[in-house]
Amino acid sequence: MADGIAQWTPGEASGESLINWRPGAHGHVVQVARFDAIGERLAEMGLTPGVPLKVLRRAPFGGPMLVRVRDFSLSLRLSEAAAVVVRPVAVGPR
C-alpha cells in the first residue's frame, strides 16, 4: 500500500459508481463508463482500470469530489465521478 491507497488485485469486473463513495473510501478503478471526449480525458488524467484510488473530500450541495490517484489529487465533477466504476478494497491498519 502506497500513501494509504490499497493495491488492486485482478478479479471480477463488477463494481459501483464512484459517486456513491464517501471520503476515506479506498479501492481501484474497474472502468470508465463513458465513451466520449470526457471519458478519454478521464483516462488521460490517470483513471484507468486497476489504478488505486482514494476519496479525499466531497464538496457540499452537489459540488465536485477530490480523489487521490497516481500520486496526485484530482477534482471530479459529479457527472464525471458517476461514470467511474470502482471496486472497494479493504485497507488494514496503518
Residue pairs with C-beta under 8 A, 6 or more apart in sequence:
1 7
1 91
2 52
2 71
3 68
3 71
4 26
4 54
4 68
4 91
4 94
5 26
5 52
5 53
5 54
5 68
6 26
6 27
6 28
6 52
6 54
6 89
6 90
6 91
7 28
7 52
7 89
8 28
8 50
8 51
8 52
8 89
9 89
10 50
13 30
13 31
14 30
14 87
15 27
15 30
15 31
15 85
15 86
15 87
16 85
16 86
16 87
17 81
17 82
17 83
17 84
17 85
17 86
18 53
18 55
18 65
18 67
18 76
18 81
18 82
18 84
18 85
18 86
19 65
19 78
19 81
19 82
21 27
21 55
21 86
21 88
22 55
22 58
23 55
23 56
23 57
23 58
24 54
24 55
25 54
25 55
25 88
26 52
26 53
26 54
26 88
26 89
26 90
26 91
27 52
27 53
27 86
27 87
27 88
27 89
28 50
28 51
28 52
28 53
28 86
28 87
28 89
29 47
29 48
29 49
29 50
29 51
29 53
29 69
29 84
29 85
29 86
30 49
30 85
30 86
30 87
31 49
31 85
32 39
32 42
32 43
32 47
32 48
32 83
32 84
32 85
33 39
33 83
33 84
33 85
34 42
34 80
34 83
38 80
38 83
39 83
42 76
42 80
42 83
42 84
45 69
45 74
46 69
46 70
46 72
46 74
47 53
47 69
47 74
47 84
51 69
51 70
52 69
52 89
53 67
53 68
53 69
53 86
54 67
54 68
54 69
55 65
55 66
55 67
56 66
56 67
56 68
56 73
57 65
57 66
58 65
58 66
59 65
62 78
63 78
64 75
64 76
64 77
64 78
64 81
65 75
65 76
65 78
65 81
66 73
66 74
66 75
66 76
67 73
67 74
67 76
67 81
68 74
76 84
